[in-house]
Amino acid sequence: MTLKNLLKSLSVITFVMGCSMIFPVITGIVYDEPFLPFLLLMLSVLAVCGAILWGLRHHNANLNVREGAFVVTSIWLILGVVGALPFVFYGATPSFSDAVFETISGFTTTGASIMSDIEALPKMLLMWRSAMHWFGGMGIIVFSIAVLPMVGNGALQLIKAEGIMDEKLTPHIRDTAMALWKVYLAFTIANALLLYWAGMLPFDAINHAFSTIATGGFSTKNDSFGHYAHNDAIMWITIFFMVISGINYLAHFKLLKKDFSGYRTSEPRLYLQLFFAISLLAGLMIFLHQPQQLGFYESMKHSFFTIASIMTTTGFASIDYVDWTNAFLIFTILVMVIGGCAGSTAGGVKVIRYVVLFKALAVEIKRMVHPRGVYVMLMDNRKITSGILTAMLGFFALYFCTNAALTIYLSMRGLDLTTALSASLAMVGNVGPGLGLVGPMDNFSFMAWYDKLILSLAMVIGRLECYTFFLLLSRSFWKRF
């Protein structure tokens, strides 16, 4: 590793984060709020990072695998500290650990919160929470296409196997990132305009568009989308954008070229099939049991919204579903674990890994019946190599061992099993709300400061898709540092 490579890479990302502070500064100016601390922090970040970048302007920072893993892990932690400062300056959180939790939850697009009265916050901080989501979502897209293939966690190799990345979208990774950001920006603008058209105030429309497209979950309302549950247009618009935000952005980019092939591959098809099937079945369960005397349409609306929110790991809530039937709660746990598509801002295991897992199981069953047979695992008529399969199985082991360890820890801290398990899945899967004491209308404020820091680390591990973080714990990684 070279210090210049690390400094330049970290400074570039932190500089962009500093630029994103312009959103709350403008908000403070528009709403006549004391924006000076935000402005000074923004200028300080830009000055420090700008000075480093100017000093290294002639240095070409080409990262290798180790440097890439170190940079992406470090940057989440740096953003967590620097981004927490506004909450401290404005006294929005009782402690620095609370501010770090809120910030990392924002940048990792998890959406878990320690805030009890969100509507009492200055509009600048509300905008900053949403801007963290939006900036973090953009970073996740670049991380997915630039760093994960180097680390070799298998998900992006599978996208290549599906054919979505079979040809170069653009000649250079920077151009590809810019192209995907244009799609990201277009979705955000479209979502904000439609929410405004449907009756949402401009400030709320922009904030919720930032959160929705990033599959984040921070809202400007204490009761999240329960505040808009009476407005069918807002609800269905948000459902639509949550669902498409959980699909691989490379597929969206190809659509701009009038190429629909990205949507015809195994992962997005299964993703949409699972979403509609689970939403319909869960809605029927809600209607039959009517825990809150909902009619058929209302049951379906809240079911589609809730399943879309959890499956895409957005984390919005239109109703407090913790008191619904146990069968529905099982569905919520199921979709927490499934997640969205690889190459999107959604968290979770990712649908594509389950596609490969079940194909591998099918091949093994055939091999048990016909031991001498020769079998080739195919997905969309493309071969799945043993290396990709090994990476998949390794990810499952890391993912579920991480969740098991965190669940045991939270249980030892006195939480009931439902709360501990759902909190673990929500943190590592970057979902946001869980069940029990951390349900959709509750928060994580009751936990001790060290618990919040551990959960913050879990959010980072989940966002880095496990492999990248645990790579740093290997002895070979630090040789010749």
N, C-alpha and C positions, 0 to 999 in steps of 0.2 A: 504494500500500500504506500502511496505517496501523499504527504500532507497537502500538497498543492491540489491534487485531484479532489481530496475530501473537502478542503476549504472552498474551492470553486463551486463544486456541486451543491454543497449545503448552502452557500451564499446565494446561489441562483434561486433556489426554492424559497428560502427565507425572504429574499427580495420580492419575489412574486407575492408571497403572503403579506408583506408590508404594503404592497400596492393594493391588495384587496381591502385594506383598512380604509380606503377612500369611500367605500360604501357607508360605513357608520359615520364618517366625518360629514359627508353630504347630508345624511339623515339628520345629524345634529344641527346643521345649518338650516335645513328646511323647517325643522320643528322647534327651532330656537332652544336647543339643549346645550349644555356646557361641553363643547366638543374639543376644547383645547388639550386635555390629557390625551385623547385619541390622536389628535394631530401631532403632538410632540412625540408620542410613541411611534407613529408611522414614520415621521421624519428621521427619528433616531435609527430605526431598523433599516430604512433606505440608505442612510448615510454610512452606517457601519458596513452593510453588505455591499453597497456601491463602492466603498473604498477598497474592500477586499477584491472585488471583481475588477476594478481598475488596475490594481497592482498585479493581478494575474491575467490581464487581458491578452497577453501573448502566449499564455499556457493553454494547450489543448488538452482538456480533461477527458480522456478516453478511459472509462471505468471498466475494470475486469469484474469477474463474478464476485470476488471477495469485497471489492470496493463498492460495488452496486448494492450488495446485501447490507454492508455497514452504513452506507449513506441513507438508504430508505428506512432502516430501523432508527437511525439517529435523528432523522428529520422529523419523524412523528413525535419524538420526545422533545426536540427543540421547539417545535410548533406548540406542543402542549404547555411549555413553560412561558414562551413569549406571548402566545395567544391568550394566556390566562391573566396577563397583567391588566387589561381593561376591566375585568370583573373585580380585581383587587382595588384598582384606582377609584372605581365608582362605588365600592362597598357593597357589591351585589351578592357576594358570597361571604359566609362567616369565616372561612379559612382559605389558605392558599391551596390546600389539597382539594377542596371543593371546586375551586376555580380550575385547577388542572383537570379534574374529572370532567367538568362541563366542557372544557376546551378540547380534550382528546376525544370525547364523545362527539363533538362537533366535527373535527377534522377527519375522524375515521368514519363519519356518517352513521354513527350508531344511534344517536338520538336519545340515549338515556340521560336523565337530568336529575339534579339535586335541587332545582328551583321549585318552591312551593307556590309562589304567587308570581307567575310569569308576566301577567298583565300589569303588575306594578313596576316592572323594569323600565328604564328609559328606552325610548325607541331606538336609540343608537345601539344599545346592547342587544336588543331583539334583532336588529339588522346584522350585528356582528355574529350572533349565533347562526343565523341563516347563511351569512357569507362564508363562515367556516365550513358549513356543509358543502356549499357550492364549490369553493376552492378545493376542499378535500376530495370531492367527487371528480374534479378535473385531474387531480393528481393521481387518483386511483386508476383512471383510464390509461394514463401514461405509464404508470407502474405496471399495469397488466400487460401492455404490449412491449415495454422496453426492458423490464427487469426480470419478471417471472420466467420468460423463456431462457434467460441466462442461468437462473437458479435451477430450473428444471423440475418444477412441481407437477408437471404433466398437464395442467389445464389448458395452457396455450398450445402445447403440442397437439392436444386433442382438437382444438379449433383448426389447426393446420390439417389434421387428419380429416376433418369434416369438409375441408375445401374452402372455408371462408377466407383463409389466409394463404390459399394455394398460390396466388400470384401476388406480387408486390402491389399494394394499393397506391403507394407513392414511392419515389426512389429512396427517400431517406426517412428515418424514424421521426425526425423533427417535423417533416412535412406531413407524415401520417398523423402525428399527434395534433398538429394544427387543424388538419381536416376533421378529425374526430371532435375537436373542441368546437368547431363550427356547427357540427350537428348538435352537440351539447347545448350551445348557446341558442340555436334555433328552437330546440325543444323548450328551453327555459322561457324564451320570449313568447312562444305560442301558448304555453301553459299559463303564464301571467296574464296575457291578454284575454284568454278564455275565462279565467277566474274572475277577472274584472267585468267582463261581459255578463257573467252569471250573477253578479251582484256583490262580489267581494270588494272591499275598499282597496285602493291602489297599493297602499303600504302592505296590507295583509296579502294581497295577490302576489306581489313581488317576493315577499318572504316565503310564502308557501310554495311558490314555483321553485325557488332556490332549494328548498328542502325536498320537494317531490322529485325533481329531476336528479338530485344527488342521492335519492333513496335514503334521506337522512332521518327526518321525523320531528325536528324542532318546529314548534308552532308558536304563534303569537298569542294564543288563547290558552287559558288554564285547562279547559276541557277539550283541547285539541280540535278535531273536526266534529266533536259533539256540538260545538257552537254552530256548525253549519249543517247539522243533520237534517234540518227541515228543508234545505235547499237541494233538491234532487240534481239540478244541473251541476252545482259545485261538486257534489259527491261523485257523480259519474265521470266528470271531467278528470277529477283526481284519480279515480280508479284507473282510467285509461292511461294516464301519464305514468302512474306507478308501474303498471304492467309493462309498458314499452320501455321504461327505464331499466327494467330487469332483464332486458334482452341485450345480447352482444352488440356493442356500438359499431363494430366492424360490419355487421349485417345492416345496420341503419345507414352506414356510409355507402355501402354498395347499392342501397335502394336509391340514393341520389343519382346514381348512374343508370337507373332503371333496370337494375339487376336484382331480382327477387331471390336469387339462389341462397342467400344467407338465411332466409326464413324457412327454407325447405329442408334444412338439415335436421338431424335427429334432435339436437338439444332444444331449439326454440319450439319445435312441434310438440315435444313431450312436456316442456314447460307450460305451454298454453293449454294442453290437454289436462294436465294435472290441476292447473289453476281453475279451469271451468268445472271440472268434475268435482273437486273438493269444495268449491264455493257452492255449487248446486246442492250437493249432499249435506253440507253444513247448514245451508239456508233452510233446507227441508227439516232438518233436526230442530232448528230454532223454532220454526213455525209450529211443528207438532207439539213441542213442549211448552212453547210460549212462556218463558220465564219472566218476561216483562210485557206480556200481553201485546206482542207485535203481530200485525197482520202478515199475510203472505208476502206482499211486496216489500214491506219494511224489513221482514226477516231476510229476504234475498239481498236487499240493498246493503244492510249491515254485514251480511255474510260475505258478499263480494268485496266490500271495502276492507273488512278485517283480514280476510285471506290474502288479498292483494298487498295490504300493508305489511303483513308478517312475512309472506313468502318472498317479497322483494326486499325485505329487511328495512322497509321505510320506517315503520313504527308509529304512524299516525293511529289515532283511535277515534271512532265515531260513537262508541258506546262502551260502557264498562262490562266486558264480556267474562270477567272472572267468575261470575255467579251463574253462567250458563251451564248447560249439561256437561258432565264429565267427558262424554263423547266428543263434544265440540272442543274442549280443552285439549284432548288428545290430538285433534286435528291441528290445533295451534302449535303444539310441540312438534308435530310431524313437519309442518311447513317451515318452522324455524330451522329445522335440520336440513331441509331440502335446499332452500335458498333460491337464488335466481340463476342466470346464465353466466358462464365465464366471459370475461371481457366487458362486463357491465359494472355499474357501481354497486350492485347488490352484493350482500354478503352470503353467509351460509356455506354449505359444502359445495354447492353448484350442481345443477341438474346433470351436466355432462359426465360427472364422475359416477353418478348412479347408472347412467346409460352403459358405461364401460363395465361397472361392477356386475350388473345383471347379465351382460353379454358374456363376461368371464365365467359367471356361475353356470350359464347355459352350456358353454363349451366344456366345463368340467363335468357336468352331468352326462353329456354325450360321451366324454372320454371314459367315464365309469362304465357306461353301457357297452361301448365299443373301444376297449383299451388300445387296440392296434390302429385305430383310425388316426388320420392326420387332419387336424382342424386349424383353420385360420380365422382369427377374430376380425370381423369386418364391421365398420361403421360407415354408412353411406358409401358402400362399395370401396372403402379404403381400409388398408390393413392397420390394425392396432398392434404396435410392436411390444415386445416384452419389456422394454425400457419404460414405455409409457405406463404399462400396467403396473410395474413395480413402483413407479412414482405415485400412481393412484392409491395403491394399497398403503404405501408409506404415509401419504397424506391422511387417509382414514385413521391410521394408527395414531398419528400425532394429534389429529383433531379431537378424537374421542378420548384419548388419554388426557389431553389438556382439560377437556370438559369434566372428566371424572375427577381429576385432581382438584379443580376449582369447586366442584360440587361438594366434595368431601370437606374442603377447607371451610366453605360457607356453612355447611351443616355443623361443623365443629364450633363455629362462631355463634351457634344458637338458632339458626334459621331452620324453619321446617323444610322438609324434602322438596315440596312443590316449589317454594320460593328459591331454594338453593339451586335446584336443577334448572329451573327456567331462567334464573339470573345468569347462570353460567352459560347456557345456550344463547341467551340474549347478548352477552358481552362478547363471547368468542365468535358468534355468528353476526355481530354488529346489527342486531335487530332493534334493540332499544328497550322497550318494556317487556316484562316477563309476566309471571302469574303470582298469585298470592300477595305478599307484602310489596312486591315491585310490579304490580299490575298496571294496566294502561292509564288509570286515573291516580296512580300513586307515583312515588319517586324513590331515589336512593339516598335521600338526605339523612335517614336515620342511622346509616352505617358509620362505623368508626373511620377516622381519617386514613388509617393504614389499609382498611378494607377497600376504600375508594381508590387508593393508589394501586392495589393489587388488581382491582377490576379495570383500572385504566390500562395497566399492562396487558390484561387479557384482551381488551379492545384492540390494542396495537398488534398483538400476536394474531388475532383473528383477521385483521385487515391485511397483514403481511402474509396471509395464507400459511401460517405455521412454519413452513420450510425456511423461509427467509430469516425468521427470528432464531429458530433452533440451529441454523447454520452457524450463527455467531457463538453458540455454546460448545461447538466442537473444538477439540484441541488443535486439529490440523489447520483450522481457520486462522489461528493466531501465530502459527509458525512464520518466522521471518517477517513479523509485523513491522 
